[in-house]
Amino acid sequence: MKKILIVLKDEELLTSLIRTGCAVARLEKGEIYLVFVLEVPYVYPLDKPEPWEVERANLILDRGVALTQELDFTPMADIILARSEGAGILQEATDLQADLLIMGLPRPCTPEETLGYILKKSPCNILFLNKKENQV
């Protein structure tokens, strides 16, 4: 069974990410995993993110779970606490042994940041959706 990891970050692409992931999962008889990566600044302990950020992450994950269930999948969902978004995403992909990573194209992004890091080090295939145009 294929493992499809969908990274949720904001509401803008939530529906497109979920629908794309479920379409692939349906074709590949896959499982859906939803994650929201919270970057915790070094000035805070890793296990102490800002409460409002956790609330926002839970809200977005709840919406993602609800939409995934509407599309007849039962996803696993989790908030990942990390010092950097890219490292958190790839650690989760590695831990899950994901076959496909689906996420919105980070904007703004420089090659040294999330996009470049993920492209260089991903343990699985990646599908980016473009925020601006909502296209693959």
Z-matrix of the N, CA and C atoms (Angstrom, degrees):
N
C 1 1.448
C 2 1.532 1 109.08
N 3 1.315 2 117.75 1 132.90
C 4 1.463 3 122.87 2 -179.52
C 5 1.522 4 110.27 3 -77.23
N 6 1.320 5 115.12 4 141.07
C 7 1.460 6 121.66 5 177.11
C 8 1.516 7 108.52 6 -106.76
N 9 1.327 8 115.07 7 121.58
C 10 1.457 9 121.31 8 -176.98
C 11 1.523 10 108.08 9 -114.18
N 12 1.324 11 115.54 10 117.33
C 13 1.458 12 122.55 11 -179.14
C 14 1.523 13 108.22 12 -100.41
N 15 1.338 14 116.25 13 120.27
C 16 1.458 15 122.29 14 179.67
C 17 1.522 16 107.98 15 -111.23
N 18 1.326 17 115.45 16 122.41
C 19 1.463 18 121.33 17 179.79
C 20 1.527 19 108.65 18 -94.58
N 21 1.321 20 115.69 19 119.20
C 22 1.465 21 121.35 20 177.72
C 23 1.511 22 108.29 21 -102.04
N 24 1.323 23 115.68 22 136.09
C 25 1.462 24 119.58 23 -178.50
C 26 1.520 25 111.78 24 -128.66
N 27 1.316 26 115.75 25 -37.11
C 28 1.456 27 119.81 26 179.63
C 29 1.522 28 108.51 27 -153.19
N 30 1.304 29 115.50 28 179.73
C 31 1.462 30 120.89 29 -176.34
C 32 1.526 31 113.14 30 -78.46
N 33 1.320 32 116.58 31 -21.41
C 34 1.454 33 121.01 32 -171.22
C 35 1.532 34 113.22 33 -56.11
N 36 1.302 35 117.04 34 -43.10
C 37 1.463 36 120.76 35 -177.08
C 38 1.529 37 113.58 36 -111.07
N 39 1.297 38 118.21 37 5.20
C 40 1.458 39 121.55 38 -173.57
C 41 1.529 40 112.13 39 -51.73
N 42 1.310 41 117.13 40 -51.68
C 43 1.463 42 120.42 41 -177.47
C 44 1.528 43 111.35 42 -62.67
N 45 1.317 44 117.36 43 -44.59
C 46 1.471 45 120.34 44 -179.74
C 47 1.525 46 111.57 45 -64.16
N 48 1.324 47 116.87 46 -42.47
C 49 1.469 48 120.31 47 178.99
C 50 1.524 49 111.16 48 -62.08
N 51 1.324 50 116.38 49 -46.90
C 52 1.467 51 120.60 50 -178.06
C 53 1.526 52 110.78 51 -65.76
N 54 1.305 53 117.05 52 -46.44
C 55 1.472 54 119.92 53 -179.16
C 56 1.534 55 110.84 54 -62.65
N 57 1.320 56 116.91 55 -41.57
C 58 1.468 57 120.24 56 178.49
C 59 1.525 58 110.45 57 -63.98
N 60 1.332 59 116.73 58 -47.05
C 61 1.455 60 120.67 59 179.61
C 62 1.515 61 112.85 60 -61.02
N 63 1.323 62 116.94 61 -41.89
C 64 1.470 63 120.48 62 179.70
C 65 1.524 64 111.37 63 -68.56
N 66 1.333 65 117.30 64 -35.68
C 67 1.462 66 119.98 65 177.27
C 68 1.532 67 110.57 66 -63.44
N 69 1.322 68 116.35 67 -43.92
C 70 1.466 69 120.23 68 177.96
C 71 1.532 70 109.75 69 -65.55
N 72 1.321 71 116.68 70 -43.93
C 73 1.467 72 120.61 71 -179.62
C 74 1.529 73 111.09 72 -61.18
N 75 1.305 74 116.71 73 -37.73
C 76 1.465 75 120.35 74 179.14
C 77 1.526 76 109.95 75 -65.35
N 78 1.325 77 117.22 76 -43.39
C 79 1.472 78 121.12 77 179.38
C 80 1.523 79 112.54 78 -67.23
N 81 1.336 80 115.68 79 -38.18
C 82 1.468 81 121.25 80 -173.38
C 83 1.527 82 113.25 81 -100.16
N 84 1.327 83 116.46 82 5.54
C 85 1.469 84 121.12 83 -175.91
C 86 1.531 85 109.82 84 53.58
N 87 1.322 86 114.28 85 51.37
C 88 1.459 87 120.56 86 -173.22
C 89 1.510 88 114.75 87 -101.60
N 90 1.317 89 112.80 88 173.98
C 91 1.458 90 123.00 89 176.36
C 92 1.516 91 107.66 90 -111.10
N 93 1.343 92 115.76 91 146.79
C 94 1.458 93 121.89 92 -178.78
C 95 1.528 94 109.90 93 -106.14
N 96 1.328 95 115.35 94 131.55
C 97 1.465 96 123.36 95 174.70
C 98 1.526 97 107.30 96 -123.28
N 99 1.317 98 116.73 97 123.70
C 100 1.460 99 121.80 98 178.03
C 101 1.518 100 109.45 99 -106.33
N 102 1.321 101 116.43 100 134.09
C 103 1.467 102 119.86 101 175.75
C 104 1.518 103 110.27 102 -135.17
N 105 1.307 104 114.00 103 150.76
C 106 1.458 105 122.94 104 171.36
C 107 1.518 106 104.95 105 -125.49
N 108 1.319 107 117.80 106 119.26
C 109 1.455 108 121.84 107 -179.01
C 110 1.519 109 109.31 108 -95.06
N 111 1.312 110 115.60 109 119.37
C 112 1.461 111 122.01 110 176.07
C 113 1.518 112 108.64 111 -98.44
N 114 1.313 113 115.98 112 118.89
C 115 1.465 114 120.15 113 174.84
C 116 1.524 115 108.36 114 -80.61
N 117 1.316 116 115.79 115 122.02
C 118 1.464 117 121.27 116 179.53
C 119 1.530 118 107.27 117 -105.08
N 120 1.330 119 117.48 118 117.26
C 121 1.471 120 119.93 119 -179.44
C 122 1.535 121 111.50 120 -59.47
N 123 1.309 122 115.19 121 152.41
C 124 1.469 123 121.00 122 -178.64
C 125 1.527 124 112.91 123 -61.28
N 126 1.310 125 118.60 124 -20.70
C 127 1.465 126 120.32 125 -179.83
C 128 1.531 127 111.88 126 -73.57
N 129 1.327 128 117.43 127 -12.05
C 130 1.468 129 121.95 128 178.28
C 131 1.524 130 109.50 129 -112.97
N 132 1.330 131 117.59 130 150.16
C 133 1.469 132 119.01 131 171.74
C 134 1.532 133 109.04 132 -61.48
N 135 1.314 134 117.03 133 146.45
C 136 1.463 135 121.53 134 -176.33
C 137 1.525 136 112.38 135 -59.41
N 138 1.305 137 116.68 136 -31.46
C 139 1.467 138 119.57 137 -178.27
C 140 1.526 139 113.44 138 -90.54
N 141 1.338 140 117.74 139 13.13
C 142 1.471 141 122.63 140 -178.68
C 143 1.527 142 111.83 141 -127.82
N 144 1.335 143 118.02 142 65.08
C 145 1.463 144 118.59 143 177.21
C 146 1.523 145 110.69 144 -71.61
N 147 1.302 146 116.25 145 164.87
C 148 1.457 147 121.66 146 177.56
C 149 1.534 148 109.16 147 -61.63
N 150 1.332 149 118.74 148 130.44
C 151 1.472 150 121.02 149 -178.49
C 152 1.529 151 113.66 150 -56.51
N 153 1.325 152 117.98 151 -38.04
C 154 1.459 153 119.29 152 -179.43
C 155 1.524 154 111.66 153 -67.05
N 156 1.347 155 117.01 154 -30.18
C 157 1.469 156 120.21 155 177.46
C 158 1.526 157 110.64 156 -71.10
N 159 1.329 158 116.58 157 -38.98
C 160 1.470 159 120.72 158 177.19
C 161 1.529 160 109.63 159 -63.97
N 162 1.321 161 116.35 160 -41.92
C 163 1.466 162 120.75 161 179.10
C 164 1.535 163 110.44 162 -61.60
N 165 1.319 164 116.20 163 -44.98
C 166 1.467 165 120.82 164 178.13
C 167 1.528 166 111.24 165 -62.57
N 168 1.328 167 116.97 166 -43.84
C 169 1.463 168 121.39 167 178.96
C 170 1.528 169 110.61 168 -61.36
N 171 1.327 170 116.67 169 -44.06
C 172 1.463 171 120.36 170 179.01
C 173 1.524 172 111.56 171 -62.92
N 174 1.319 173 116.84 172 -40.04
C 175 1.458 174 121.44 173 179.27
C 176 1.533 175 110.64 174 -61.89
N 177 1.317 176 116.25 175 -46.82
C 178 1.466 177 120.43 176 -179.72
C 179 1.529 178 110.88 177 -67.07
N 180 1.328 179 117.30 178 -42.47
C 181 1.468 180 119.75 179 177.10
C 182 1.517 181 111.27 180 -62.61
N 183 1.333 182 117.60 181 -41.69
C 184 1.473 183 120.72 182 178.39
C 185 1.524 184 110.86 183 -59.59
N 186 1.311 185 116.97 184 -41.81
C 187 1.472 186 120.34 185 178.14
C 188 1.531 187 110.76 186 -66.36
N 189 1.329 188 115.62 187 -39.55
C 190 1.459 189 119.52 188 177.17
C 191 1.515 190 112.18 189 -63.86
N 192 1.320 191 116.97 190 -42.67
C 193 1.465 192 121.20 191 178.59
C 194 1.525 193 110.02 192 -63.01
N 195 1.334 194 117.01 193 -45.22
C 196 1.465 195 120.78 194 -179.38
C 197 1.531 196 111.42 195 -59.97
N 198 1.327 197 117.03 196 -45.28
C 199 1.461 198 120.32 197 179.79
C 200 1.526 199 110.85 198 -66.18
N 201 1.318 200 116.96 199 -41.25
C 202 1.466 201 120.62 200 178.59
C 203 1.528 202 110.25 201 -61.31
N 204 1.314 203 116.99 202 -40.98
C 205 1.459 204 120.80 203 178.16
C 206 1.525 205 111.53 204 -66.32
N 207 1.330 206 117.24 205 -36.66
C 208 1.469 207 120.38 206 175.46
C 209 1.524 208 111.05 207 -60.12
N 210 1.320 209 115.83 208 -28.85
C 211 1.470 210 121.31 209 179.96
C 212 1.531 211 111.89 210 -93.52
N 213 1.334 212 116.04 211 17.58
C 214 1.473 213 123.93 212 173.15
C 215 1.522 214 115.24 213 69.84
N 216 1.326 215 116.66 214 33.09
C 217 1.456 216 121.58 215 172.87
C 218 1.519 217 108.46 216 -123.66
N 219 1.310 218 115.82 217 151.41
C 220 1.460 219 121.74 218 175.25
C 221 1.522 220 107.06 219 -113.16
N 222 1.330 221 116.63 220 99.89
C 223 1.468 222 119.14 221 -174.96
C 224 1.527 223 112.54 222 -83.84
N 225 1.295 224 114.84 223 158.14
C 226 1.462 225 122.30 224 164.73
C 227 1.525 226 104.15 225 -93.45
N 228 1.333 227 117.44 226 140.98
C 229 1.467 228 120.21 227 -178.15
C 230 1.520 229 109.84 228 -137.52
N 231 1.332 230 115.93 229 142.07
C 232 1.462 231 119.54 230 -177.19
C 233 1.525 232 110.63 231 -156.30
N 234 1.325 233 114.20 232 150.66
C 235 1.463 234 121.40 233 170.17
C 236 1.520 235 106.76 234 -96.72
N 237 1.321 236 116.50 235 130.07
C 238 1.458 237 122.49 236 178.83
C 239 1.524 238 107.91 237 -107.16
N 240 1.316 239 116.92 238 126.29
C 241 1.465 240 121.98 239 176.01
C 242 1.522 241 108.02 240 -96.84
N 243 1.337 242 115.84 241 126.53
C 244 1.460 243 119.57 242 -176.92
C 245 1.518 244 109.88 243 -149.85
N 246 1.304 245 115.70 244 158.49
C 247 1.471 246 120.78 245 175.67
C 248 1.521 247 111.21 246 -76.63
N 249 1.339 248 116.75 247 -28.99
C 250 1.466 249 120.05 248 175.72
C 251 1.522 250 108.49 249 -137.01
N 252 1.308 251 114.70 250 143.05
C 253 1.455 252 120.88 251 -177.21
C 254 1.532 253 111.54 252 -59.70
N 255 1.339 254 116.45 253 -48.54
C 256 1.458 255 120.03 254 -178.07
C 257 1.517 256 113.04 255 -58.95
N 258 1.326 257 116.38 256 -45.94
C 259 1.467 258 120.21 257 -179.94
C 260 1.527 259 110.72 258 -64.25
N 261 1.322 260 117.23 259 -39.66
C 262 1.464 261 120.74 260 178.90
C 263 1.519 262 112.02 261 -63.78
N 264 1.330 263 115.98 262 -43.75
C 265 1.468 264 120.74 263 179.47
C 266 1.522 265 110.52 264 -62.83
N 267 1.321 266 116.74 265 -47.90
C 268 1.463 267 119.36 266 -176.67
C 269 1.521 268 112.83 267 -70.91
N 270 1.322 269 117.83 268 -31.28
C 271 1.461 270 119.64 269 175.50
C 272 1.531 271 109.84 270 -64.62
N 273 1.318 272 116.08 271 -41.94
C 274 1.469 273 120.01 272 178.16
C 275 1.527 274 110.98 273 -65.80
N 276 1.325 275 117.70 274 -42.30
C 277 1.470 276 121.14 275 177.57
C 278 1.524 277 110.64 276 -60.72
N 279 1.321 278 116.25 277 -40.53
C 280 1.465 279 121.04 278 178.69
C 281 1.524 280 111.05 279 -67.59
N 282 1.327 281 116.47 280 -47.89
C 283 1.466 282 120.69 281 -179.18
C 284 1.526 283 111.77 282 -60.06
N 285 1.325 284 116.97 283 -39.41
C 286 1.467 285 121.08 284 -179.63
C 287 1.522 286 112.67 285 -79.91
N 288 1.315 287 116.45 286 -15.55
C 289 1.459 288 122.40 287 -170.88
C 290 1.537 289 108.78 288 57.74
N 291 1.332 290 114.27 289 48.50
C 292 1.461 291 121.23 290 -177.69
C 293 1.523 292 110.98 291 -63.76
N 294 1.324 293 114.60 292 145.68
C 295 1.462 294 121.07 293 175.79
C 296 1.523 295 111.37 294 -93.24
N 297 1.340 296 116.18 295 -27.26
C 298 1.458 297 120.89 296 -178.39
C 299 1.519 298 109.29 297 -145.97
N 300 1.313 299 115.15 298 135.93
C 301 1.459 300 123.51 299 175.97
C 302 1.526 301 107.15 300 -111.85
N 303 1.332 302 116.86 301 124.43
C 304 1.466 303 121.20 302 178.60
C 305 1.519 304 107.73 303 -119.05
N 306 1.325 305 115.93 304 127.79
C 307 1.462 306 119.70 305 -179.69
C 308 1.519 307 110.60 306 -155.03
N 309 1.323 308 115.34 307 161.93
C 310 1.451 309 120.49 308 174.57
C 311 1.513 310 109.78 309 -73.86
N 312 1.303 311 116.15 310 146.11
C 313 1.460 312 121.13 311 177.28
C 314 1.525 313 108.80 312 -67.68
N 315 1.325 314 117.65 313 119.25
C 316 1.464 315 119.78 314 -177.06
C 317 1.522 316 111.94 315 -64.16
N 318 1.312 317 115.46 316 136.65
C 319 1.461 318 121.90 317 176.85
C 320 1.501 319 108.57 318 -140.84
N 321 1.281 320 122.05 319 138.46
C 322 1.462 321 124.64 320 -17.76
C 323 1.528 322 109.77 321 -71.20
N 324 1.276 323 115.71 322 154.62
C 325 1.461 324 119.00 323 -176.17
C 326 1.521 325 109.59 324 -149.32
N 327 1.317 326 115.90 325 134.45
C 328 1.455 327 120.13 326 173.35
C 329 1.528 328 107.60 327 -104.88
N 330 1.311 329 118.88 328 157.95
C 331 1.461 330 121.30 329 -176.76
C 332 1.532 331 113.95 330 -53.97
N 333 1.321 332 118.16 331 -30.47
C 334 1.464 333 120.45 332 -178.31
C 335 1.524 334 111.67 333 -75.34
N 336 1.318 335 117.11 334 -17.66
C 337 1.449 336 120.92 335 -175.13
C 338 1.526 337 110.79 336 -88.43
N 339 1.307 338 116.62 337 -153.08
C 340 1.459 339 123.53 338 -170.53
C 341 1.524 340 113.75 339 -51.05
N 342 1.321 341 118.28 340 -52.20
C 343 1.458 342 121.18 341 -175.30
C 344 1.524 343 112.40 342 -59.06
N 345 1.316 344 116.81 343 -52.62
C 346 1.460 345 120.09 344 -179.76
C 347 1.513 346 112.33 345 -62.14
N 348 1.311 347 116.71 346 -41.06
C 349 1.461 348 121.49 347 179.92
C 350 1.527 349 110.36 348 -61.33
N 351 1.323 350 116.16 349 -46.99
C 352 1.466 351 120.05 350 -178.62
C 353 1.522 352 110.87 351 -66.86
N 354 1.316 353 117.40 352 -43.34
C 355 1.470 354 119.78 353 179.98
C 356 1.527 355 111.75 354 -61.78
N 357 1.320 356 117.26 355 -37.44
C 358 1.465 357 120.89 356 -178.81
C 359 1.517 358 113.02 357 -75.43
N 360 1.331 359 117.80 358 -34.64
C 361 1.458 360 119.65 359 -166.83
C 362 1.526 361 115.37 360 -118.33
N 363 1.312 362 119.16 361 3.49
C 364 1.459 363 120.34 362 -175.26
C 365 1.526 364 112.05 363 -62.38
N 366 1.342 365 116.23 364 134.95
C 367 1.463 366 120.00 365 177.68
C 368 1.531 367 112.28 366 -86.24
N 369 1.345 368 117.25 367 2.58
C 370 1.462 369 119.69 368 -176.65
C 371 1.529 370 109.69 369 -147.13
N 372 1.316 371 115.46 370 177.16
C 373 1.465 372 120.42 371 175.32
C 374 1.520 373 109.44 372 -67.12
N 375 1.338 374 115.74 373 153.47
C 376 1.463 375 121.45 374 -177.36
C 377 1.522 376 108.95 375 -128.99
N 378 1.320 377 115.22 376 139.70
C 379 1.458 378 121.55 377 172.56
C 380 1.518 379 106.95 378 -126.67
N 381 1.335 380 116.19 379 115.73
C 382 1.456 381 121.51 380 177.95
C 383 1.523 382 108.72 381 -99.29
N 384 1.327 383 117.04 382 137.25
C 385 1.456 384 121.78 383 170.77
C 386 1.517 385 107.03 384 -106.02
N 387 1.316 386 116.55 385 138.95
C 388 1.450 387 122.14 386 -177.72
C 389 1.520 388 110.25 387 -83.53
N 390 1.316 389 116.79 388 122.89
C 391 1.465 390 121.15 389 -179.92
C 392 1.520 391 112.41 390 -62.17
N 393 1.295 392 116.45 391 -43.23
C 394 1.461 393 119.56 392 -172.92
C 395 1.525 394 111.87 393 -65.50
N 396 1.304 395 116.37 394 -43.76
C 397 1.461 396 119.62 395 -173.94
C 398 1.516 397 112.86 396 -109.35
N 399 1.330 398 117.63 397 -3.25
C 400 1.461 399 121.20 398 -178.29
C 401 1.522 400 111.73 399 55.73
N 402 1.315 401 116.39 400 40.45
C 403 1.455 402 120.85 401 -179.15
C 404 1.515 403 109.77 402 -121.46
N 405 1.317 404 115.11 403 156.50
C 406 1.459 405 121.61 404 176.30
C 407 1.500 406 109.03 405 -78.16
